[in-house]
Amino acid sequence: MDNITSRIRDMYEQFPYPAGRPANRIGNDVELALSYQNRRPESTTARQVLDAGCGRGIGILGSATLQPEVHFLGVDINRVAIAEAENAARQRGLGNVRFLESDLMQLDGINAPPDGFDIIHSSGVIHHLSAPEVGLTKLSEVLAPHGVINLMVYAKHGRTPLIQTADAIDLLLPQDMPLKDKVMPARAVAALAKHHVLAGTMFEKTFEVNDVEFVDRLLNVNETSYDIPKLWEVLEAAGLRFLRWGEPKDWAPANLLPEGHLRQWVENLSEFDQFRFIELIYRPTTLELLVCKADNELRTDLKPEDIDSTIFELNPEIVISTGVRQTQAGQRVEKLDFTLRGLDPESLASGPFASALLVLKDRQGSTLGRDLVSALQTIGTSTPDSNAIIMEMVRREILYRPWCR
């Protein structure tokens, strides 16, 4: 373990990250993540997930609870956090999750599945490594050919005010000052920055957050923030490629820009340059994306002629709510909303699309396309209309196509 890694471990063992309780996080459903890429998984055994830098297990414990058929391995250099996560797993009676102390730049002690891990989660970790490119390369080596890495790193442009505040604290405080003694004077700097460099940003009230979050933001001993060109460069060096954003709407000109010349100009750019433009103008604070092996790619679009033989499921990240009125003639649905990945609710007016979503809401598990068409026909939807509705639901990610085993 190099000196920087050792210092990072000392910091996080003093302030185990993150604070909070286990929760189901957006982007953690295994079958959904696998459905985005274009290679059919060959193995018929249980899916294998690696949480690379699991910390206190906040994410992995929630995922293991909701996906008992999946095997999870959480690794971290933080011995305090690993012990806490193991204890939490025992208390919850989770037999499908285990934890291991391991350096991501070495992956010592990890016995990867023969075909590699199906999914690797690495959220807010790679950018703290002393050599991020080495860590990503190691993860690529244990990723299955069809595998997906759910990655989050800090974004340079959106975090610039926070970086400037941290630099000011570094100027003020001696490098050899004990970390716990830095918190009070650093909070004073953050309180001042609230009215200046942090004003109007999401980090404005950093001086008020708990000590664990505060140290992670402003007293971290090592971090690298990325812009898109630099991140793409590191991914390529590791044998990986961009698959899709965790939230595509945040990067879609049609969703961000009003109709007109500006949107047309942006849409005429290459996809890569569209991303760069959006990054520079909207300044996200994190880059959250799915990546895959360099020889894999985004899954091909569904074709109408393939609907009958395709397996569909309702997106596990969707929440559907209905407003029902009790009448003498029985129940009448007067309102139908759905929320995808925690975004703003979308309301559907009464009609074939809304009726189809009501049918889907009560179906459990996978459904073959031809059976789904038959179900929609029972509510008076013609075959062509049923096919059109299914295509639109896939486009809007209400339905997804799991890879059948």
TIFI-766207 format. One record per residue (C-alpha): residue number from 1; residue in one letter; x negated, y, z negated. Coordinates in steps of 0.02 Angstrom, whole numbers, plus 50000, padded with zeros to 5 digits. Last residue first. Layout:
N
REC     k   r       X       Y       Z
REC   NUM   A       X       Y       Z
...
// end
This chain:
405
REC     k   r       X       Y       Z
REC   405   R   51548   49146   50954
REC   404   C   51658   49282   51028
REC   403   W   51574   49451   51053
REC   402   P   51694   49578   50981
REC   401   R   51782   49693   51105
REC   400   Y   51849   49851   51024
REC   399   L   52020   49930   51006
REC   398   I   52054   50106   50941
REC   397   E   51890   50155   51022
REC   396   R   51968   50293   51130
REC   395   R   51911   50204   51288
REC   394   V   51967   50037   51217
REC   393   M   52138   50109   51177
REC   392   E   52149   50184   51352
REC   391   M   52111   50017   51435
REC   390   I   52239   49931   51324
REC   389   I   52372   50061   51367
REC   388   A   52338   50042   51554
REC   387   N   52351   49853   51542
REC   386   S   52516   49867   51449
REC   385   D   52581   49991   51577
REC   384   P   52539   49872   51719
REC   383   T   52618   49726   51624
REC   382   S   52777   49821   51583
REC   381   T   52811   49881   51406
REC   380   G   52982   49832   51338
REC   379   I   52939   49797   51157
REC   378   T   52914   49611   51192
REC   377   Q   52801   49659   51337
REC   376   L   52676   49729   51214
REC   375   A   52657   49558   51133
REC   374   S   52634   49477   51303
REC   373   V   52496   49601   51346
REC   372   L   52410   49560   51181
REC   371   D   52423   49375   51219
REC   370   R   52342   49404   51390
REC   369   G   52204   49504   51308
REC   368   L   52159   49371   51179
REC   367   T   52184   49433   51003
REC   366   S   52059   49434   50861
REC   365   G   52101   49460   50678
REC   364   Q   52267   49514   50604
REC   363   R   52408   49599   50699
REC   362   D   52515   49723   50601
REC   361   K   52435   49882   50666
REC   360   L   52431   49815   50843
REC   359   V   52620   49822   50863
REC   358   L   52624   49998   50791
REC   357   L   52486   50048   50911
REC   356   A   52590   49984   51057
REC   355   S   52739   50088   51002
REC   354   A   52629   50244   50994
REC   353   F   52564   50212   51170
REC   352   P   52737   50172   51238
REC   351   G   52819   50330   51170
REC   350   S   52844   50430   51012
REC   349   A   52714   50567   50993
REC   348   L   52546   50518   50924
REC   347   S   52454   50619   50792
REC   346   E   52264   50618   50779
REC   345   P   52188   50632   50606
REC   344   D   52025   50730   50587
REC   343   L   51872   50619   50584
REC   342   G   51842   50487   50449
REC   341   R   51773   50358   50570
REC   340   L   51937   50356   50667
REC   339   T   52098   50425   50592
REC   338   F   52268   50375   50658
REC   337   D   52436   50459   50643
REC   336   L   52614   50400   50678
REC   335   K   52766   50499   50625
REC   334   E   52953   50470   50638
REC   333   V   52962   50282   50619
REC   332   R   53143   50234   50590
REC   331   Q   53194   50108   50459
REC   330   G   53372   50040   50461
REC   329   A   53534   50091   50547
REC   328   Q   53593   50178   50390
REC   327   T   53430   50274   50392
REC   326   Q   53266   50261   50295
REC   325   R   53134   50374   50372
REC   324   V   52958   50310   50399
REC   323   G   52799   50413   50417
REC   322   T   52658   50302   50476
REC   321   S   52472   50293   50440
REC   320   I   52334   50207   50538
REC   319   V   52154   50205   50475
REC   318   I   52020   50158   50602
REC   317   E   51845   50099   50558
REC   316   P   51890   49915   50575
REC   315   N   51931   49945   50760
REC   314   L   52078   49834   50803
REC   313   E   52016   49677   50887
REC   312   F   52007   49619   51067
REC   311   I   51950   49460   51155
REC   310   T   51942   49472   51344
REC   309   S   52016   49344   51465
REC   308   D   52175   49441   51509
REC   307   I   52087   49610   51512
REC   306   D   51953   49564   51640
REC   305   E   52046   49629   51794
REC   304   P   52065   49799   51712
REC   303   K   51875   49816   51693
REC   302   L   51797   49850   51524
REC   301   D   51641   49958   51530
REC   300   T   51469   49879   51523
REC   299   R   51388   49867   51352
REC   298   L   51248   49990   51318
REC   297   E   51076   49920   51354
REC   296   N   50946   49788   51313
REC   295   D   50768   49780   51380
REC   294   A   50706   49918   51262
REC   293   K   50777   49827   51111
REC   292   C   50921   49918   51027
REC   291   V   50962   50084   50946
REC   290   L   51116   50153   50858
REC   289   L   51115   50335   50807
REC   288   E   51122   50459   50666
REC   287   L   51011   50613   50690
REC   286   T   51026   50720   50535
REC   285   T   51042   50906   50497
REC   284   P   51131   50944   50660
REC   283   R   51078   51110   50741
REC   282   Y   51231   51155   50848
REC   281   I   51139   51254   50982
REC   280   L   50971   51166   50990
REC   279   E   51040   50991   50962
REC   278   I   51178   51018   51089
REC   277   F   51052   51072   51221
REC   276   R   50936   50926   51182
REC   275   F   51080   50802   51194
REC   274   Q   51133   50873   51361
REC   273   D   50950   50862   51414
REC   272   F   50949   50675   51380
REC   271   E   51113   50647   51469
REC   270   S   51045   50738   51622
REC   269   L   51115   50912   51646
REC   268   N   51268   50942   51755
REC   267   E   51377   50923   51600
REC   266   V   51293   51076   51524
REC   265   W   51329   51183   51677
REC   264   Q   51508   51122   51686
REC   263   R   51535   51159   51502
REC   262   L   51467   51335   51527
REC   261   H   51572   51365   51683
REC   260   G   51738   51331   51600
REC   259   E   51832   51213   51488
REC   258   P   51793   51241   51305
REC   257   L   51637   51159   51232
REC   256   L   51618   51032   51093
REC   255   N   51727   50885   51144
REC   254   A   51691   50893   51331
REC   253   P   51507   50926   51291
REC   252   A   51499   50760   51195
REC   251   W   51368   50748   51057
REC   250   D   51474   50759   50900
REC   249   K   51608   50656   50987
REC   248   P   51486   50510   51000
REC   247   E   51484   50482   50810
REC   246   G   51352   50351   50771
REC   245   W   51268   50402   50932
REC   244   R   51237   50272   51067
REC   243   L   51108   50145   51126
REC   242   F   50942   50238   51118
REC   241   R   50793   50129   51156
REC   240   L   50667   50021   51064
REC   239   G   50495   49950   51100
REC   238   A   50414   50042   50953
REC   237   A   50325   50167   51067
REC   236   E   50491   50201   51153
REC   235   L   50576   50238   50987
REC   234   V   50437   50357   50935
REC   233   E   50450   50455   51099
REC   232   W   50640   50461   51087
REC   231   L   50621   50533   50911
REC   230   K   50499   50666   50971
REC   229   P   50610   50720   51116
REC   228   I   50765   50722   51003
REC   227   D   50695   50830   50865
REC   226   Y   50630   50745   50711
REC   225   S   50596   50785   50529
REC   224   T   50452   50699   50440
REC   223   E   50447   50670   50253
REC   222   N   50322   50646   50113
REC   221   V   50311   50693   49928
REC   220   N   50493   50742   49916
REC   219   L   50516   50893   49803
REC   218   L   50651   50988   49897
REC   217   R   50783   50869   49960
REC   216   D   50744   50705   49871
REC   215   V   50703   50795   49710
REC   214   F   50870   50887   49715
REC   213   E   50970   50730   49755
REC   212   V   50901   50637   49605
REC   211   D   50910   50792   49493
REC   210   N   51094   50822   49524
REC   209   V   51147   50961   49644
REC   208   E   51165   51143   49589
REC   207   F   51005   51219   49665
REC   206   T   51056   51140   49831
REC   205   K   51206   51257   49842
REC   204   E   51161   51333   50011
REC   203   F   51109   51167   50088
REC   202   M   51258   51160   50207
REC   201   T   51196   51325   50277
REC   200   G   51270   51500   50258
REC   199   A   51130   51563   50147
REC   198   L   50986   51439   50134
REC   197   V   50851   51564   50190
REC   196   H   50922   51709   50089
REC   195   H   51053   51710   49951
REC   194   K   51041   51525   49912
REC   193   A   50851   51540   49927
REC   192   L   50846   51624   49756
REC   191   A   50938   51478   49676
REC   190   A   50823   51358   49768
REC   189   V   50670   51448   49697
REC   188   A   50743   51435   49521
REC   187   R   50781   51252   49552
REC   186   A   50597   51226   49596
REC   185   P   50547   51304   49429
REC   184   M   50656   51177   49335
REC   183   V   50617   51022   49441
REC   182   K   50428   51039   49444
REC   181   D   50401   50971   49269
REC   180   K   50479   50803   49317
REC   179   L   50356   50790   49462
REC   178   P   50202   50812   49355
REC   177   M   50095   50957   49420
REC   176   D   49951   50893   49527
REC   175   Q   50005   50990   49682
REC   174   P   50015   51153   49585
REC   173   L   50182   51246   49608
REC   172   L   50215   51409   49701
REC   171   L   50153   51369   49876
REC   170   D   50238   51198   49872
REC   169   I   50401   51282   49818
REC   168   A   50391   51399   49968
REC   167   D   50362   51249   50083
REC   166   A   50516   51164   50010
REC   165   T   50619   51320   50048
REC   164   Q   50553   51325   50227
REC   163   I   50596   51141   50250
REC   162   L   50772   51174   50187
REC   161   P   50795   51318   50310
REC   160   T   50724   51208   50452
REC   159   R   50841   51062   50415
REC   158   G   50957   51087   50563
REC   157   H   50814   51106   50687
REC   156   K   50710   50960   50625
REC   155   A   50840   50823   50612
REC   154   Y   50811   50697   50473
REC   153   V   50825   50514   50519
REC   152   M   50969   50392   50525
REC   151   L   50962   50223   50611
REC   150   N   51085   50080   50635
REC   149   I   50972   49955   50722
REC   148   V   51060   49835   50841
REC   147   G   51018   49657   50888
REC   146   H   51046   49564   51050
REC   145   P   50863   49514   51066
REC   144   A   50861   49491   50875
REC   143   L   50765   49621   50774
REC   142   V   50613   49562   50674
REC   141   E   50482   49640   50790
REC   140   S   50585   49799   50811
REC   139   L   50581   49825   50623
REC   138   K   50391   49814   50624
REC   137   T   50382   49939   50768
REC   136   L   50496   50058   50673
REC   135   G   50383   50049   50520
REC   134   V   50226   50080   50622
REC   133   E   50305   50230   50709
REC   132   P   50354   50302   50540
REC   131   A   50173   50305   50477
REC   130   S   50169   50376   50300
REC   129   L   50351   50326   50285
REC   128   H   50478   50454   50225
REC   127   H   50555   50481   50398
REC   126   I   50593   50295   50413
REC   125   V   50704   50297   50259
REC   124   G   50860   50405   50278
REC   123   S   50968   50262   50339
REC   122   S   50886   50104   50403
REC   121   H   51014   49969   50436
REC   120   I   50958   49818   50537
REC   119   I   51088   49710   50623
REC   118   D   51075   49539   50706
REC   117   F   50911   49499   50619
REC   116   G   50788   49393   50716
REC   115   D   50811   49233   50816
REC   114   P   50718   49124   50691
REC   113   P   50788   49224   50544
REC   112   A   50659   49340   50464
REC   111   N   50563   49278   50314
REC   110   I   50517   49441   50230
REC   109   G   50375   49426   50104
REC   108   D   50275   49571   50174
REC   107   L   50372   49684   50291
REC   106   Q   50208   49778   50321
REC   105   M   50257   49956   50365
REC   104   L   50426   49928   50282
REC   103   D   50340   49891   50114
REC   102   S   50433   49752   50024
REC   101   E   50522   49719   49859
REC   100   L   50661   49596   49896
REC    99   F   50849   49591   49872
REC    98   R   50986   49464   49901
REC    97   V   51163   49470   49967
REC    96   N   51290   49336   50013
REC    95   G   51323   49268   49838
REC    94   L   51407   49425   49772
REC    93   G   51479   49395   49599
REC    92   R   51508   49581   49570
REC    91   Q   51404   49583   49411
REC    90   R   51269   49483   49499
REC    89   A   51263   49608   49643
REC    88   A   51250   49754   49521
REC    87   N   51105   49669   49431
REC    86   E   51013   49643   49595
REC    85   A   51042   49825   49643
REC    84   E   50974   49888   49477
REC    83   A   50818   49780   49493
REC    82   I   50792   49840   49671
REC    81   A   50811   50022   49618
REC    80   V   50680   50007   49482
REC    79   R   50562   49913   49597
REC    78   N   50568   50047   49731
REC    77   I   50472   49976   49879
REC    76   D   50635   49928   49963
REC    75   V   50719   49778   50044
REC    74   G   50901   49726   50054
REC    73   L   50946   49560   50134
REC    72   F   51127   49527   50185
REC    71   H   51212   49368   50245
REC    70   V   51382   49394   50329
REC    69   E   51536   49287   50289
REC    68   P   51578   49394   50137
REC    67   Q   51600   49552   50242
REC    66   L   51694   49675   50130
REC    65   T   51590   49644   49974
REC    64   A   51427   49630   50071
REC    63   S   51458   49799   50152
REC    62   G   51492   49887   49987
REC    61   L   51338   49807   49909
REC    60   I   51230   49855   50059
REC    59   G   51275   50038   50055
REC    58   I   51244   50085   49873
REC    57   G   51104   49957   49854
REC    56   R   50997   50059   49735
REC    55   G   50873   50096   49874
REC    54   C   50912   49992   50029
REC    53   G   50755   50038   50125
REC    52   A   50774   49919   50272
REC    51   D   50947   49844   50249
REC    50   L   50928   49682   50347
REC    49   V   51083   49594   50412
REC    48   Q   51102   49412   50466
REC    47   R   51262   49351   50551
REC    46   A   51314   49175   50505
REC    45   T   51266   49040   50630
REC    44   T   51329   49028   50809
REC    43   S   51169   49099   50882
REC    42   E   51168   49161   51062
REC    41   P   51230   49339   51036
REC    40   R   51303   49403   51200
REC    39   R   51195   49545   51263
REC    38   N   51271   49711   51319
REC    37   Q   51269   49818   51163
REC    36   Y   51415   49908   51080
REC    35   S   51499   49749   51017
REC    34   L   51356   49715   50898
REC    33   A   51400   49868   50794
REC    32   L   51583   49816   50784
REC    31   E   51538   49639   50733
REC    30   V   51426   49701   50591
REC    29   D   51536   49834   50513
REC    28   N   51416   49957   50429
REC    27   G   51445   50109   50540
REC    26   I   51549   50208   50416
REC    25   R   51499   50164   50239
REC    24   N   51592   50050   50120
REC    23   A   51547   50110   49946
REC    22   P   51435   50063   49802
REC    21   R   51428   50201   49669
REC    20   G   51331   50364   49664
REC    19   A   51153   50428   49654
REC    18   P   51040   50381   49797
REC    17   Y   50900   50363   49757
REC    16   P   50805   50317   49599
REC    15   F   50722   50472   49524
REC    14   Q   50569   50413   49427
REC    13   E   50558   50255   49533
REC    12   Y   50588   50363   49686
REC    11   M   50438   50474   49650
REC    10   D   50321   50332   49603
REC     9   R   50369   50238   49761
REC     8   I   50334   50390   49869
REC     7   R   50165   50413   49784
REC     6   S   50118   50232   49823
REC     5   T   50173   50253   50003
REC     4   I   50064   50408   50019
REC     3   N   49914   50319   49943
REC     2   D   49924   50166   50055
REC     1   M   50000   50000   50000
// end
